[in-house]
């Protein structure tokens, strides 16, 4: 009798938790672990900032690529990639072309050397900022979005800047997202 009573209690508990799960939409803390935020920062899309704003950002950060706003915008439209992401990667990789190999190579994103490219320091070299801009969009659209089916910052960065290359992937993602949010709000300087 006692065994039957225990079995009934277990069944009732399971039914209670099942009902709670249905009512709560599976968000009951009793049944699920905390979920990580859903990736929503797709790089694919129309421009969310203007040519003038891109130029304003480049000037404010004293970029040697100041004036590249129209190219960043037009090449983004052609690739169907929001140019605000190119700007954010450019900021994170080389402080808008002011530092490191990005400066020396006219590169928005310090793209690793590969067959068919002139390279310097292990990264692709471009004759102009515009040439570097075109290639960054070609890489993101062709390789990441079309081939690998990766479209969000959260999906792209671990492949683009892997931890195996001594990158802090989470910090990179946060930096890009913080910059994008800042610029979309109309503020020029990322705090």
Secondary structure, DSSP 4 states (H G I P E B T S, - for coil): -HHHHHHHHHHHHHHHHHHHHHHHTS--TTT-PPPPPPP--BSBSS-SS-HHHHHHHHHHTT-TTTTTHHHHHHHHHHHTB-HHHHHHHHHHHHTTTTSHHHHHHT-SS-PBP-TTS-EETTEE--SSHHHHHHHHHHIIIIIIIIIS---BHHHHHHHHT-GGGT--HHHHHHHHHHHHHHHHTT-SS--
